[in-house]
Amino acid sequence: MRGFRKLFFLCSAAALLLWGAFAFSAPPRFARAEGEALLSSCTTYFSEESVGRAHNIRLAAERISGIVLPPRGSFSFNAAVGERTKENGFSEAPVIERGEYVLGTGGGVCQVSGTLFHAALEAGLRIAESHPHSLPVSYLPPSLDAMVSQWSDLKLLNARTSPVTIEAFCGQGALTVRVYGTPDGLKYRAESVTLASLPLPGGEEGKEGLVSESFLCVYGEGGELISRTRVRRDRYAPRPDARESERKTAENARKSAKTRVKTVDFCICFGYNHQVTSGVPLPRPAHGGG
């Protein structure tokens, strides 16, 4: 009787373990077709300390992962990810706007589009639309970034006769985008070339701008270069040091305040009943100031 109970217990435990392995293992997000292989992979890095930006990167990566482009099929990053709004799940984080870093909803999403852009190039996908940032980015070489916004998109075209699958995932501050499909016997490599640097105006401190180009190099099975085609030519503006910019802004504000004080004193001495600076009335002081 004891032997039967022991055997029953062991069988039950084994069945429970087997059920747990199937019940709690995460199923694959997509099943790759037979004959598909890794065509390309691109990994970029980000800081986990910027919580909002890291969240946006993960969310955008989840939105594009598992998408299959059929033969002659097209892909729109904006359509796949959706609007960068709080209602759509995105958080506030720094974004580049008109050559400046400002706080905006969806900051960090461009790192996902840029990483996909690089992987798509090296998978042999055609680029129907891509745009540079106004400033250089740290996570990708110049002219290999891909800025997306309400008005700018990243669009891809699968010109192959077989489908390709996009996979994207994050882990420990790293974002990886992979493209799977049927190899065509060619190797594609993206290349970035810096042509010139753009100094900051007036000897300001900060990061220089640059002029750059990106190329797609295609190699044959024997490693011979078949073609080298320019993808983009871009101009990135110089960026003044944030502390230097703040110092100059404060200095200009102090100079402006002194000018206004002198003009007001002059007006009072001559008995004017209103304040004028260069023909423009000075604003009235706000209530509750101080």
Residue pairs with C-beta under 8 A, 6 or more apart in sequence:
29 65
29 66
29 167
30 66
30 68
30 165
30 167
32 165
32 180
33 163
35 182
36 165
36 180
36 181
36 182
37 180
37 181
37 182
37 183
38 178
38 179
38 180
39 122
39 123
39 124
39 164
39 179
39 180
39 181
39 183
40 119
40 120
40 121
40 122
40 123
40 178
40 179
40 188
41 119
41 176
41 177
41 178
41 179
42 115
42 116
42 118
42 119
42 122
42 176
42 177
43 115
43 174
43 175
43 176
43 177
44 111
44 114
44 115
44 139
44 140
44 174
44 175
45 139
45 173
45 174
45 175
46 53
46 54
46 57
46 108
46 111
46 139
46 173
46 174
46 175
47 53
47 54
47 173
48 54
48 172
48 173
50 93
50 94
50 108
51 91
52 91
52 92
52 93
52 107
52 108
53 91
53 93
53 94
53 107
53 108
54 108
54 170
54 173
55 90
55 91
55 108
56 84
56 90
56 91
56 93
56 106
56 107
56 108
56 109
57 108
57 109
57 111
57 112
57 170
57 175
58 170
59 89
59 90
60 81
60 108
60 109
60 112
60 113
61 112
61 168
61 169
61 170
61 175
61 177
62 168
63 80
63 81
63 82
64 77
64 80
64 81
64 112
64 116
64 166
64 168
64 177
65 166
65 167
65 168
65 169
66 165
66 166
66 167
67 75
67 80
67 165
67 166
68 163
68 164
68 165
68 166
69 75
69 125
69 156
69 158
69 163
69 164
69 165
69 166
70 158
70 163
71 158
71 160
71 161
71 162
71 163
72 157
72 158
72 159
73 157
73 158
73 163
74 128
74 155
74 156
74 157
74 158
75 155
75 156
75 157
75 158
75 166
76 153
76 154
76 155
77 113
77 116
77 146
77 148
77 153
77 154
77 155
78 148
78 153
78 154
81 109
81 112
81 148
82 88
83 150
84 90
84 104
84 105
84 106
84 109
85 105
85 106
86 105
90 105
90 106
90 109
91 105
91 106
92 103
92 104
92 105
92 107
93 103
93 104
93 106
93 107
93 108
94 101
94 102
94 103
94 104
94 107
95 101
95 102
95 103
95 104
95 106
95 107
95 110
96 110
96 133
96 134
96 135
96 147
97 104
98 134
99 134
99 135
99 237
99 239
101 135
109 148
110 133
110 137
110 145
110 146
110 147
110 148
111 137
111 139
111 140
111 175
112 168
112 175
112 177
113 146
113 147
113 148
113 154
114 137
114 139
114 140
114 144
114 145
114 146
114 147
115 139
115 140
115 168
115 175
115 176
115 177
116 146
116 154
116 156
116 166
116 168
116 177
117 127
117 130
117 144
117 145
117 146
117 154
118 140
118 144
118 177
118 190
119 177
119 178
119 179
120 127
120 156
120 179
121 127
121 144
121 188
121 190
121 216
121 231
122 179
122 188
122 189
122 190
123 164
123 179
123 181
123 188
124 160
124 184
124 186
124 188
124 218
125 156
125 157
125 158
125 159
125 164
125 179
126 156
126 157
126 158
126 159
127 154
127 155
127 156
127 157
127 231
128 155
128 156
128 157
129 152
129 153
129 154
129 155
130 146
130 154
130 155
130 231
130 232
131 146
131 147
131 148
131 152
131 154
132 143
132 145
132 146
132 147
132 232
132 234
132 236
133 145
133 147
133 236
134 236
134 237
135 209
135 236
135 237
135 239
136 142
136 207
136 209
136 210
136 236
137 145
141 192
141 212
141 214
142 192
142 194
142 210
142 212
142 214
142 234
142 236
143 192
143 193
143 212
143 213
143 214
143 231
143 232
143 233
143 234
144 190
144 192
144 214
146 154
148 154
158 164
160 181
160 182
160 184
162 181
162 182
163 181
164 179
164 180
164 181
165 179
165 180
165 181
166 177
166 178
166 179
167 177
167 178
167 179
167 180
168 175
168 176
168 177
168 178
169 175
169 176
170 176
185 220
185 221
186 218
186 219
186 220
186 221
186 226
187 218
187 219
187 220
187 223
188 216
188 217
188 218
188 219
189 216
189 217
189 219
190 214
190 215
190 216
190 217
190 231
191 214
191 215
191 216
191 217
191 228
192 212
192 213
192 214
193 212
193 213
193 214
193 215
194 210
194 211
194 212
195 210
195 211
195 212
195 213
196 210
196 211
197 208
197 209
197 210
197 211
198 208
198 209
198 210
198 211
198 235
198 236
198 237
198 238
199 208
199 238
200 206
200 208
200 209
200 238
200 240
201 238
204 240
204 241
204 244
204 245
204 248
205 240
205 241
205 244
206 238
206 239
206 240
206 241
206 244
206 245
207 238
207 239
207 241
208 238
209 235
209 236
209 237
209 238
209 239
210 235
210 236
211 233
211 234
211 235
211 236
212 233
212 234
212 236
213 230
213 231
213 232
213 233
213 234
214 230
214 231
214 232
214 234
215 228
215 229
215 230
215 231
216 227
216 228
216 229
216 231
217 225
217 227
217 228
218 225
218 226
218 227
218 228
218 229
219 225
219 226
220 226
259 277
260 277
260 282
263 275
263 276
263 277
263 278
264 275
264 277
264 282
267 274
267 275
267 276
274 281
275 281
275 282
276 282
